[in-house]
Amino acid sequence: MPQKKRFAVGAHVMVVNPGMLGVVTQADDEPTIFWEYWHTIKTEHGEGREPGSNLELVPTPMTNSPQSSHSIHLHGDHSRVNVNSIDNSTTVTSESNTVLFARMREQASAIDNEIEREDIVARVVALEKAHGSSGFFQAYQNFIESAANHMTLFAPFLPALAHMLQS
């Protein structure tokens, strides 16, 4: 059975549900309801009773420490910071179509099978020629069909190609 959470009086905590910060003003000495330690928490909305399972300790910010001097440097076009979250963003970079298709042909050079490689390069060339015309959709379908076994190589180009389909 996992250890039940019990917080000291004066501890800064997060009441997980509904997501409020508070301070422990009283903690039970023995587990009670549901074999949990219950705490009295003072929040901006008043006082309430919460089980330890609904509380998370909020650490003292490092900025209150006399030694805190941390620098964070972000580099690159798509730098981002995620704190306690999952990055579900999609990055679409604008580059010239000529560069995009050149990079796709370059990526195709990593394919070992010569017949598949030549077929995919030919489909990329056809895709580039069809760009901006009514035949682009068919050229796109032909490319996807040809490159299906090599999607790990071409996945980075799919958002840009999808954008071309829309315009």
TIMILUM-936402 format. One record per atom (N, C-alpha, C, CB): residue in three letters; x, y, z. Coordinates in steps of 0.05 Angstrom, whole numbers, plus 5000, padded with zeros to 4 digits. Glycine has a CB too. Layout:
BEGIN
ALAXYZ...
// end
This chain:
BEGIN
MET501749775000MET500050005000MET501850255000MET498150005025PRO501450444982PRO503150674980PRO502850855005PRO502450834955GLN505050995011GLN505151175034GLN503151405029GLN508051285038LYS501551465049LYS499551685047LYS500951945051LYS497251645067LYS500052155037LYS501352415039LYS500352565064LYS500652585014ARG502352685078ARG501752845101ARG503653085100ARG502052685128PHE502553325101PHE504053575098PHE504153725125PHE502853755077ALA506453855130ALA506854005154ALA505254265154ALA509854065159VAL504554355178VAL503154615181VAL505054825170VAL502354675211GLY504055005154GLY505655215142GLY506655155114GLY507955275159ALA506254895105ALA507154815078ALA505454955057ALA507154505075HIS506755045036HIS505255155013HIS504554924995HIS506955374998VAL502054894989VAL501054664973VAL499254764950VAL499654464991MET498954584931MET497054624909MET494754424915MET498354574881VAL492354534916VAL490054354918VAL489454274889VAL487454504932VAL490154024883VAL490053934855VAL487353974842VAL490853634854ASN485253894855ASN482653944844ASN481154124864ASN481053674840PRO480854374859PRO480554514834PRO482954674823PRO478254704836GLY485354634834GLY487654764824GLY488155034837GLY487454804794MET488255044863MET488655294878MET491055264896MET486155374895LEU492455484900LEU494655494919LEU493655544947LEU496855694911GLY494955424967GLY494155474994GLY496355405013GLY491655315000VAL495755445039VAL497655385061VAL496255205080VAL498655655074VAL497754995089VAL496754815109VAL496654955136VAL498454555110THR494254965148THR493955085174THR493554875196THR491555285174GLN492854635188GLN492454415208GLN492654155192GLN489754445223ALA493853945205ALA493953685193ALA493253475214ALA496853625182ASP491553285206ASP490753075225ASP493152905232ASP488552895212ASP493152795257ASP495252625266ASP494952335257ASP495452635296GLU492552255251GLU491951985243GLU490351985217GLU490451835266PRO490651785200PRO488951765177PRO486051725185PRO489851535158THR484151845171THR481351815178THR479751715153THR480152085187ILE478151875142ILE476451795119ILE478151695097ILE474652035110PHE477451465086PHE478951335064PHE481851285072PHE478751495039TRP482451265097TRP485151215107TRP487151425097TRP486150935099GLU486151675095GLU487751905086GLU488252095110GLU486352055063TYR490552235108TYR491052455127TYR489552695115TYR494052515130TRP487852815131TRP486353055122TRP487653305133TRP483353035131HIS487553515117HIS488853765123HIS486853995120HIS491253815104THR487354195137THR485854445133THR487654625117THR484954575161ILE486554725095ILE488054895076ILE486755165075ILE488254755048LYS488455375078LYS487455645075LYS488255745047LYS488655835097THR486155815031THR486655925004THR485456205002THR485255734982GLU485656324979GLU484456584976GLU481456584978GLU485356704949HIS480256344977HIS477356324978HIS476456235006HIS476356134957GLY478256225025GLY477456135052GLY478855875059GLY474456095054GLU477855745080GLU479055495089GLU477355255081GLU479355495120GLY478755035076GLY477354785069GLY478954545078GLY476754775039ARG477654315079ARG478954065087ARG479553905061ARG477153905107GLU481953795060GLU482753645036GLU484353405045GLU484453825016PRO484053175031PRO485752945036PRO488452985024PRO484452685025GLY490452855035GLY493252885025GLY493452804996GLY495052715041SER491752624986SER491952534958SER491152754939SER490052294954ASN489852964948ASN489053194931ASN490853434934ASN486153274937LEU493153384947LEU495053604952LEU497753544939LEU495353654982GLU499153744929GLU501853724920GLU503453944933GLU502053744888LEU505853884941LEU507654074954LEU508554274933LEU510053934967VAL508454534939VAL509554744922VAL512254824933VAL507554994920PRO514454764918PRO517054824929PRO517555124931PRO519254694911THR519255204949THR519955484951THR521455574926THR521755534977PRO520555794914PRO521855884889PRO524855934894PRO520556134878MET526455854874MET529355894876MET530056194876MET530755764852THR528256364867THR528856654867THR529056754895THR526656804851ASN527956614915ASN528156694942ASN530856614955ASN525856584959SER532356454940SER534956364949SER537056574942SER535556084937PRO538956624960PRO540956824954PRO542856734931PRO542656874978GLN542956474924GLN544756384904GLN543456354876GLN545956124912SER541056444872SER539656384847SER540556584825SER536656394851SER541856474806SER542556634782SER542756444759SER545256794786HIS540456344750HIS540356154728HIS539556304702HIS538355934734SER540956234681SER540256344655SER539356114637SER542756484642ILE537356174622ILE536355974602ILE536656094575ILE533355904608HIS538055954558HIS538556044530HIS537155854511HIS541656054524LEU535555964494LEU534155814474LEU535355874447LEU531055864474HIS535855674431HIS537055714405HIS535455574384HIS540055614405GLY535555664360GLY534255534337GLY531655654331GLY533955244344ASP530655584307ASP528155694297ASP525755604313ASP527855624269HIS525755374324HIS523355264337HIS523755214367HIS522555004323SER525355374380SER525855344408SER523255404424SER528055534418ARG522855244444ARG520455284461ARG521055154488ARG517855164449VAL519555244508VAL519755144535VAL516955034543VAL520655354555ASN516954784553ASN514554664563ASN515054584592ASN513654414546VAL513454694610VAL513654624638VAL511154474647VAL514054884655ASN511554234655ASN509354054664ASN507154044643ASN508254154690SER507954034617SER505954014596SER507153864573SER504954294587ILE505453784555ILE506253634531ILE506053834507ILE504453384526ASP508053824491ASP508154004468ASP506553884445ASP511054064459ASN504253984440ASN502553894417ASN502554094395ASN499753844427SER504454274394SER504554474373SER505554354347SER506254714382THR504754484326THR505754414299THR507254654288THR503354324280THR509654614279THR511154834269THR511254814238THR514054834280VAL510455024225VAL510655034196VAL512555264190VAL507855084183THR514755184177THR516755384170THR516455454140THR519655274175SER516555704135SER516355804108SER519055804095SER515056084106GLU519355654073GLU521755654058GLU520955654029GLU523655414065SER522755724011SER522055733983SER521455453974SER524255863966ASN519655423955ASN518855163944ASN521255033931ASN516555193924THR523055183919THR525455073906THR527154933927THR527055293892VAL527455053950VAL529054943972VAL527654693983VAL529555143994LEU525054703986LEU523554473997LEU523954233979LEU520554543999PHE523554263953PHE523754033935PHE526653933933PHE522754103907ALA528554113934ALA531454043934ALA532053873959ALA533254293933ARG531053953982ARG531453804006ARG530153534005ARG530453964031MET527853513992MET526453253989MET528153073971MET523653293977ARG529253173949ARG530953013932ARG533452923947ARG531753163906GLU534553103963GLU536853033979GLU536252813999GLU537953283994GLN533852834011GLN533052624031GLN532652354017GLN530352714045ALA531752363993ALA531352113978ALA533951963973ALA529952163951SER536152113973SER538751983968SER539451783990SER540952193965ALA538151794013ALA538651614035ALA537351344031ALA537651734061ILE535751314010ILE534351054005ILE536350863991ILE531851093987ASP536650634003ASP538650443992ASP537850313966ASP539150224012ASN535350243963ASN534350103939ASN534350303916ASN531449993943GLU535950253896GLU536350443874GLU533750493858GLU538550343855ILE532250283853ILE529750303838ILE527750483853ILE528550023832GLU527450433879GLU525650593895GLU526550883896GLU525350473924ARG529250913900ARG530351183902ARG529751343876ARG533351173907GLU530351223853GLU529851363827GLU526951423823GLU530851193804ASP525151233831ASP522251283829ASP521351523846ASP520651033836ILE522351523871ILE521551743889ILE522652013879ILE522451683918VAL525152013870VAL526252263860VAL524652363836VAL529252233852ALA523852173818ALA522152253795ALA519452363805ALA521752003777ARG518352253826ARG515752353836ARG516152623849ARG514652153857VAL518352673862VAL518952943873VAL519153143851VAL521452933891VAL520553073829VAL520853253806VAL518153313794VAL522753133785ALA516453113791ALA513753153781ALA512053323799ALA512352883776LEU512453283825LEU511053443845LEU511853733843LEU511553343873GLU514353783839GLU515354063837GLU514354193811GLU518454063837LYS514254043790LYS513254153764LYS510354213766LYS513853963741ALA508854043781ALA505954073782ALA505054293802ALA504653813789HIS506954383819HIS506254583839HIS504854823827HIS508754663855GLY502654903838GLY501155133829GLY499155063807GLY503055343819SER499154813798SER497254743776SER495154553787SER498754613753SER493154493770SER490954313778SER491954023781SER488654323758GLY494353963770GLY495453693772GLY496953643797GLY497153643748PHE497153843815PHE498853813839PHE497653593857PHE498954073854PHE495053583860PHE493853383878PHE494553093869PHE490853413879GLN494353043843GLN495052773832GLN498052723836GLN494252753802ALA499752913831ALA502552883835ALA503152823865ALA504153133826TYR501752963882TYR502052913911TYR501352623918TYR500353113928GLN499052533908GLN498152263914GLN500152053903GLN495452213901ASN501252103879ASN503251923868ASN505851923885ASN503952013839PHE506652153895PHE508952163912PHE508552013938PHE509752463918ILE506252053951ILE505651923976ILE505551623972ILE502952023988GLU504351533951GLU504251243945GLU507051123941GLU502551193919SER508651273927SER511351183922SER513151183947SER512651353900ALA512751383964ALA514451423988ALA513351294013ALA514851713993ALA511151144011ALA509751034034ALA511650874052ALA507450864025ASN513450724041ASN515250564057ASN517550724069ASN516450334041HIS517650974063HIS519951144072HIS518851404086HIS521751224049MET516551384099MET515351614111MET517051744133MET512651544122THR518651584146THR520351704167THR522251904155THR521951484182LEU523051864130LEU524852054116LEU523252304107LEU526051924092PHE520752264099PHE519352494087PHE517252624105PHE517952394062ALA516852514129ALA514952634148ALA515352924154ALA514952484174PRO517853024156PRO518253314161PRO517253494139PRO521153364166PHE516853384115PHE515953544092PHE512953554089PHE517253454067LEU511553364102LEU508653344098LEU507053594106LEU507653114114PRO507753734128PRO506153974133PRO506354184111PRO507054104159ALA508754224100ALA509154414078ALA507554334053ALA512054454071LEU507654074047LEU506253964024LEU503253994028LEU506953674018ALA502253934052ALA499453964058ALA498554264055ALA498753864087HIS500254444063HIS499654724060HIS499454794031HIS501854894073MET501154684014MET500954723985MET498354613973MET503354603971LEU497454393984LEU494954283975LEU492554473981LEU494454013988GLN492754614003GLN490554784011GLN490455043994GLN490754854040SER492855123985SER492855383971SER492655353941SER495355533977
// end
